[in-house]
Amino acid sequence: MAQYTRNERQAVIDEKADIDSRLSQLNKYKYRGVFENLSYDEQERLNTQGHFMCAYSAILGARIEAFQLIDTPKARGEPND
């Protein structure tokens, strides 16, 4: 099982925070009234971008959860007390 340094783990946490912030900004943009004036094709591209950003955030979240599982005594091969 891969071991990650504290800095590597923090980089993933920071990356998730960044993508979540950007996704929030995209969603705010979509509901400001400008979105409806864009062409259908551009609206679809922005929607697709949002879907991929959401999936990327979910993957990063799963990695962060896995970091926590790696830190359990059982995952480290230590006996449970």
N, C-alpha and C positions, 0 to 999 in steps of 0.2 A: 504494500500500500504506500502510495506517495506521501512523503512528509513535506509540508510546506513551512517556510519560515514565517515568523510573525509579519515581516514586511510583505511577503508574497500574499499572505491572507488579507492584509490590510489593503493591498492594491486591488484585490477582487471586491472587497467591501466598498472601496472608494469608486471603483468602476460602476458598480451597481447603483450607488447613490447618484453618480453622474448621469447614467442612462435613464434613471427614474426621473431626474430633474428635466432632462431633455424631452422625455416623453410627456411630462406634465406641460412643458412649454408648447409642444406640438399640439396637444389637446386644447390648450387655451387659445392658440392661434386658430384652430378649426372652428371655435365657437365665438370668435370676435366679429363675425359678419363678413370677413374678407373671403373666407373659404368658398362661400356660395357663388362668388363672382369668378372663381377659377374655372377653367375648362374641366369637363368631366374627366379627361385623361389625367390632368394634374391632381384633381381630387383623389382619383384612384391611386396615383403614385404616393400621395401623402398618407392615404389610408393604409396602403401596403407597408410603407415605412413604419407607421405606428404599430402595425401587427408584428413586424420583425423586431422592433424595439421591445415590445412587450414580451415576446418569446425570449429574446436575449436576456432581459431582466430576470425572467423566470429561471433560466439556466444558471445565471450568476447566483440567484437565491438558493438553488439546489446545491451549488458548490459550497456556499457558505454553510448550509445545513450539514453538508458532508464534513466540513472542517470540524464542526462541533462533535460529530459522531466519531471522528478520528481521535478526538481527545478523551474518549471514554476509556476506563481501565480495560474493559473487554477488548476493545479495538487495538489497544497497545499490547495485548497478550498478558496483562497483569491479572492476578487472581482477584476475585471479588471478596471484599472483607465483610 
